[in-house]
Amino acid sequence: MLAVNYSTLRNDLKKFCDYANNDFETIIVTRKSGGNVVLLSEAEYNNLMENLYVRSDPEYYKKLLKSIEELKAREVVKADFLDE
């Protein structure tokens, strides 16, 4: 995570956009008057939104966690799906 003031961001916006996209860096933009903002890539934003959606349904989230535990314990069954 990087912190940068507004003036520095404005002068080097492309560089910080590249950090966010290429390095998945989160940039905190600080402002003298307060009300800081966060710059992150669209991919990171979409990932956050997807996680919020998944976690908003307790039953689905519980099933997901159970599946992860089964995978870690190697309690999985391999299945072949054939087109008919």
VMD Tcl script that builds the backbone (N, CA, C; Angstrom):
set m [mol new atoms 252]
animate dup $m
set s [atomselect $m all]
$s set {name element resname resid chain x y z} {
  {N N MET 1 A 0.847 -1.163 0.000}
  {CA C MET 1 A 0.000 0.000 0.000}
  {C C MET 1 A 0.899 1.233 0.000}
  {N N LEU 2 A 0.585 2.155 -0.876}
  {CA C LEU 2 A 1.318 3.410 -0.967}
  {C C LEU 2 A 0.435 4.553 -0.499}
  {N N ALA 3 A 1.057 5.546 0.085}
  {CA C ALA 3 A 0.349 6.779 0.418}
  {C C ALA 3 A 1.024 7.909 -0.336}
  {N N VAL 4 A 0.229 8.718 -0.997}
  {CA C VAL 4 A 0.761 9.810 -1.803}
  {C C VAL 4 A -0.173 11.008 -1.664}
  {N N ASN 5 A 0.403 12.202 -1.657}
  {CA C ASN 5 A -0.473 13.368 -1.559}
  {C C ASN 5 A -1.051 13.702 -2.934}
  {N N TYR 6 A -2.110 14.472 -2.911}
  {CA C TYR 6 A -2.856 14.791 -4.124}
  {C C TYR 6 A -1.979 15.417 -5.199}
  {N N SER 7 A -1.104 16.344 -4.820}
  {CA C SER 7 A -0.262 17.038 -5.804}
  {C C SER 7 A 0.682 16.076 -6.500}
  {N N THR 8 A 1.282 15.167 -5.741}
  {CA C THR 8 A 2.188 14.174 -6.327}
  {C C THR 8 A 1.422 13.260 -7.273}
  {N N LEU 9 A 0.241 12.836 -6.855}
  {CA C LEU 9 A -0.588 11.988 -7.722}
  {C C LEU 9 A -0.910 12.712 -9.020}
  {N N ARG 10 A -1.314 13.944 -8.917}
  {CA C ARG 10 A -1.686 14.729 -10.095}
  {C C ARG 10 A -0.499 14.833 -11.064}
  {N N ASN 11 A 0.698 15.042 -10.533}
  {CA C ASN 11 A 1.880 15.188 -11.390}
  {C C ASN 11 A 2.316 13.880 -12.043}
  {N N ASP 12 A 2.033 12.750 -11.381}
  {CA C ASP 12 A 2.483 11.442 -11.890}
  {C C ASP 12 A 1.323 10.453 -11.979}
  {N N LEU 13 A 0.174 10.893 -12.419}
  {CA C LEU 13 A -1.015 10.047 -12.432}
  {C C LEU 13 A -0.791 8.747 -13.195}
  {N N LYS 14 A -0.169 8.809 -14.367}
  {CA C LYS 14 A 0.050 7.596 -15.149}
  {C C LYS 14 A 0.875 6.575 -14.366}
  {N N LYS 15 A 1.920 7.040 -13.708}
  {CA C LYS 15 A 2.786 6.147 -12.937}
  {C C LYS 15 A 1.986 5.440 -11.845}
  {N N PHE 16 A 1.136 6.176 -11.134}
  {CA C PHE 16 A 0.370 5.568 -10.055}
  {C C PHE 16 A -0.736 4.656 -10.587}
  {N N CYS 17 A -1.311 5.005 -11.725}
  {CA C CYS 17 A -2.284 4.103 -12.364}
  {C C CYS 17 A -1.599 2.804 -12.778}
  {N N ASP 18 A -0.381 2.912 -13.279}
  {CA C ASP 18 A 0.382 1.709 -13.646}
  {C C ASP 18 A 0.686 0.859 -12.414}
  {N N TYR 19 A 1.057 1.495 -11.296}
  {CA C TYR 19 A 1.284 0.742 -10.053}
  {C C TYR 19 A 0.024 -0.026 -9.666}
  {N N ALA 20 A -1.112 0.652 -9.734}
  {CA C ALA 20 A -2.374 0.021 -9.341}
  {C C ALA 20 A -2.714 -1.154 -10.250}
  {N N ASN 21 A -2.510 -0.987 -11.551}
  {CA C ASN 21 A -2.875 -2.042 -12.493}
  {C C ASN 21 A -1.836 -3.146 -12.605}
  {N N ASN 22 A -0.585 -2.799 -12.704}
  {CA C ASN 22 A 0.454 -3.801 -12.958}
  {C C ASN 22 A 0.938 -4.502 -11.700}
  {N N ASP 23 A 0.964 -3.786 -10.584}
  {CA C ASP 23 A 1.484 -4.345 -9.337}
  {C C ASP 23 A 0.393 -4.611 -8.310}
  {N N PHE 24 A -0.866 -4.388 -8.692}
  {CA C PHE 24 A -2.011 -4.539 -7.779}
  {C C PHE 24 A -1.784 -3.759 -6.485}
  {N N GLU 25 A -1.205 -2.595 -6.642}
  {CA C GLU 25 A -0.906 -1.725 -5.509}
  {C C GLU 25 A -2.138 -0.882 -5.182}
  {N N THR 26 A -2.408 -0.720 -3.909}
  {CA C THR 26 A -3.465 0.180 -3.458}
  {C C THR 26 A -2.809 1.499 -3.084}
  {N N ILE 27 A -3.334 2.583 -3.612}
  {CA C ILE 27 A -2.749 3.897 -3.361}
  {C C ILE 27 A -3.740 4.730 -2.559}
  {N N ILE 28 A -3.289 5.210 -1.414}
  {CA C ILE 28 A -4.082 6.121 -0.593}
  {C C ILE 28 A -3.695 7.535 -1.009}
  {N N VAL 29 A -4.661 8.306 -1.431}
  {CA C VAL 29 A -4.415 9.687 -1.841}
  {C C VAL 29 A -4.807 10.577 -0.673}
  {N N THR 30 A -3.794 11.223 -0.090}
  {CA C THR 30 A -4.041 12.078 1.066}
  {C C THR 30 A -4.294 13.506 0.608}
  {N N ARG 31 A -5.160 14.192 1.359}
  {CA C ARG 31 A -5.483 15.581 1.038}
  {C C ARG 31 A -5.389 16.419 2.305}
  {N N LYS 32 A -4.895 17.632 2.162}
  {CA C LYS 32 A -4.736 18.520 3.316}
  {C C LYS 32 A -6.047 18.728 4.056}
  {N N SER 33 A -7.128 18.843 3.298}
  {CA C SER 33 A -8.427 19.119 3.907}
  {C C SER 33 A -9.088 17.868 4.468}
  {N N GLY 34 A -8.411 16.732 4.388}
  {CA C GLY 34 A -8.997 15.476 4.855}
  {C C GLY 34 A -9.801 14.839 3.738}
  {N N GLY 35 A -10.522 13.800 4.064}
  {CA C GLY 35 A -11.307 13.105 3.045}
  {C C GLY 35 A -10.423 12.383 2.051}
  {N N ASN 36 A -9.476 11.599 2.558}
  {CA C ASN 36 A -8.590 10.845 1.679}
  {C C ASN 36 A -9.391 9.907 0.783}
  {N N VAL 37 A -8.792 9.512 -0.325}
  {CA C VAL 37 A -9.431 8.586 -1.253}
  {C C VAL 37 A -8.468 7.445 -1.564}
  {N N VAL 38 A -9.011 6.384 -2.148}
  {CA C VAL 38 A -8.217 5.203 -2.472}
  {C C VAL 38 A -8.260 4.977 -3.978}
  {N N LEU 39 A -7.096 4.709 -4.546}
  {CA C LEU 39 A -6.980 4.386 -5.969}
  {C C LEU 39 A -6.579 2.919 -6.060}
  {N N LEU 40 A -7.381 2.130 -6.776}
  {CA C LEU 40 A -7.042 0.736 -6.998}
  {C C LEU 40 A -7.495 0.329 -8.380}
  {N N SER 41 A -6.955 -0.777 -8.864}
  {CA C SER 41 A -7.282 -1.222 -10.217}
  {C C SER 41 A -8.732 -1.688 -10.295}
  {N N GLU 42 A -9.257 -1.702 -11.507}
  {CA C GLU 42 A -10.615 -2.198 -11.714}
  {C C GLU 42 A -10.706 -3.670 -11.319}
  {N N ALA 43 A -9.664 -4.433 -11.600}
  {CA C ALA 43 A -9.659 -5.852 -11.236}
  {C C ALA 43 A -9.753 -6.030 -9.725}
  {N N GLU 44 A -9.002 -5.235 -8.977}
  {CA C GLU 44 A -9.066 -5.308 -7.520}
  {C C GLU 44 A -10.434 -4.876 -7.005}
  {N N TYR 45 A -10.984 -3.828 -7.593}
  {CA C TYR 45 A -12.318 -3.371 -7.210}
  {C C TYR 45 A -13.355 -4.470 -7.458}
  {N N ASN 46 A -13.312 -5.086 -8.645}
  {CA C ASN 46 A -14.261 -6.158 -8.964}
  {C C ASN 46 A -14.106 -7.334 -8.005}
  {N N ASN 47 A -12.875 -7.651 -7.633}
  {CA C ASN 47 A -12.621 -8.727 -6.677}
  {C C ASN 47 A -13.249 -8.405 -5.319}
  {N N LEU 48 A -13.093 -7.169 -4.868}
  {CA C LEU 48 A -13.710 -6.760 -3.608}
  {C C LEU 48 A -15.233 -6.869 -3.667}
  {N N MET 49 A -15.813 -6.417 -4.759}
  {CA C MET 49 A -17.268 -6.465 -4.897}
  {C C MET 49 A -17.766 -7.910 -4.932}
  {N N GLU 50 A -17.038 -8.783 -5.618}
  {CA C GLU 50 A -17.424 -10.189 -5.677}
  {C C GLU 50 A -17.364 -10.825 -4.291}
  {N N ASN 51 A -16.304 -10.513 -3.550}
  {CA C ASN 51 A -16.187 -11.049 -2.194}
  {C C ASN 51 A -17.306 -10.550 -1.295}
  {N N LEU 52 A -17.650 -9.293 -1.414}
  {CA C LEU 52 A -18.763 -8.766 -0.621}
  {C C LEU 52 A -20.065 -9.478 -0.966}
  {N N TYR 53 A -20.270 -9.733 -2.253}
  {CA C TYR 53 A -21.490 -10.416 -2.689}
  {C C TYR 53 A -21.538 -11.839 -2.126}
  {N N VAL 54 A -20.432 -12.570 -2.252}
  {CA C VAL 54 A -20.388 -13.958 -1.773}
  {C C VAL 54 A -20.622 -14.002 -0.269}
  {N N ARG 55 A -19.997 -13.097 0.447}
  {CA C ARG 55 A -20.134 -13.100 1.908}
  {C C ARG 55 A -21.485 -12.574 2.384}
  {N N SER 56 A -22.233 -11.935 1.508}
  {CA C SER 56 A -23.536 -11.406 1.913}
  {C C SER 56 A -24.588 -12.490 2.021}
  {N N ASP 57 A -24.332 -13.674 1.470}
  {CA C ASP 57 A -25.265 -14.799 1.553}
  {C C ASP 57 A -24.653 -15.839 2.498}
  {N N PRO 58 A -25.081 -15.870 3.747}
  {CA C PRO 58 A -24.460 -16.757 4.735}
  {C C PRO 58 A -24.475 -18.233 4.341}
  {N N GLU 59 A -25.561 -18.704 3.747}
  {CA C GLU 59 A -25.633 -20.116 3.348}
  {C C GLU 59 A -24.615 -20.432 2.243}
  {N N TYR 60 A -24.550 -19.579 1.252}
  {CA C TYR 60 A -23.601 -19.799 0.159}
  {C C TYR 60 A -22.171 -19.742 0.677}
  {N N TYR 61 A -21.894 -18.780 1.557}
  {CA C TYR 61 A -20.553 -18.628 2.103}
  {C C TYR 61 A -20.167 -19.851 2.935}
  {N N LYS 62 A -21.119 -20.387 3.705}
  {CA C LYS 62 A -20.855 -21.584 4.500}
  {C C LYS 62 A -20.512 -22.767 3.584}
  {N N LYS 63 A -21.249 -22.913 2.474}
  {CA C LYS 63 A -20.966 -23.992 1.521}
  {C C LYS 63 A -19.587 -23.816 0.888}
  {N N LEU 64 A -19.237 -22.583 0.581}
  {CA C LEU 64 A -17.932 -22.308 0.003}
  {C C LEU 64 A -16.815 -22.687 0.972}
  {N N LEU 65 A -16.953 -22.303 2.228}
  {CA C LEU 65 A -15.940 -22.655 3.227}
  {C C LEU 65 A -15.831 -24.167 3.411}
  {N N LYS 66 A -16.967 -24.846 3.382}
  {CA C LYS 66 A -16.959 -26.313 3.502}
  {C C LYS 66 A -16.226 -26.932 2.313}
  {N N SER 67 A -16.463 -26.417 1.132}
  {CA C SER 67 A -15.792 -26.922 -0.064}
  {C C SER 67 A -14.278 -26.709 0.013}
  {N N ILE 68 A -13.884 -25.566 0.525}
  {CA C ILE 68 A -12.451 -25.281 0.667}
  {C C ILE 68 A -11.821 -26.262 1.649}
  {N N GLU 69 A -12.499 -26.525 2.761}
  {CA C GLU 69 A -11.975 -27.479 3.744}
  {C C GLU 69 A -11.873 -28.878 3.137}
  {N N GLU 70 A -12.869 -29.286 2.359}
  {CA C GLU 70 A -12.820 -30.596 1.709}
  {C C GLU 70 A -11.651 -30.670 0.740}
  {N N LEU 71 A -11.417 -29.599 0.022}
  {CA C LEU 71 A -10.293 -29.568 -0.912}
  {C C LEU 71 A -8.973 -29.688 -0.163}
  {N N LYS 72 A -8.830 -28.968 0.923}
  {CA C LYS 72 A -7.596 -29.039 1.720}
  {C C LYS 72 A -7.385 -30.432 2.293}
  {N N ALA 73 A -8.468 -31.100 2.666}
  {CA C ALA 73 A -8.390 -32.442 3.226}
  {C C ALA 73 A -8.351 -33.508 2.138}
  {N N ARG 74 A -8.329 -33.063 0.903}
  {CA C ARG 74 A -8.311 -33.962 -0.259}
  {C C ARG 74 A -9.521 -34.884 -0.293}
  {N N GLU 75 A -10.635 -34.384 0.168}
  {CA C GLU 75 A -11.888 -35.136 0.144}
  {C C GLU 75 A -12.694 -34.720 -1.085}
  {N N VAL 76 A -12.078 -34.848 -2.213}
  {CA C VAL 76 A -12.744 -34.448 -3.452}
  {C C VAL 76 A -12.905 -35.665 -4.350}
  {N N VAL 77 A -13.878 -35.587 -5.204}
  {CA C VAL 77 A -14.138 -36.658 -6.154}
  {C C VAL 77 A -13.945 -36.097 -7.539}
  {N N LYS 78 A -13.125 -36.778 -8.335}
  {CA C LYS 78 A -12.900 -36.347 -9.704}
  {C C LYS 78 A -14.047 -36.856 -10.559}
  {N N ALA 79 A -14.594 -35.967 -11.366}
  {CA C ALA 79 A -15.704 -36.344 -12.235}
  {C C ALA 79 A -15.392 -35.881 -13.654}
  {N N ASP 80 A -15.689 -36.737 -14.598}
  {CA C ASP 80 A -15.526 -36.384 -15.999}
  {C C ASP 80 A -16.899 -36.047 -16.563}
  {N N PHE 81 A -16.994 -34.938 -17.221}
  {CA C PHE 81 A -18.253 -34.532 -17.836}
  {C C PHE 81 A -18.104 -34.699 -19.336}
  {N N LEU 82 A -19.007 -35.472 -19.901}
  {CA C LEU 82 A -18.962 -35.742 -21.341}
  {C C LEU 82 A -20.108 -35.058 -22.022}
  {N N ASP 83 A -19.831 -34.509 -23.180}
  {CA C ASP 83 A -20.910 -33.912 -23.993}
  {C C ASP 83 A -21.642 -35.047 -24.688}
  {N N GLU 84 A -22.935 -35.044 -24.624}
  {CA C GLU 84 A -23.700 -36.097 -25.309}
  {C C GLU 84 A -24.448 -35.522 -26.460}
}
mol reanalyze $m
mol bondsrecalc $m
mol representation Tube
mol addrep $m
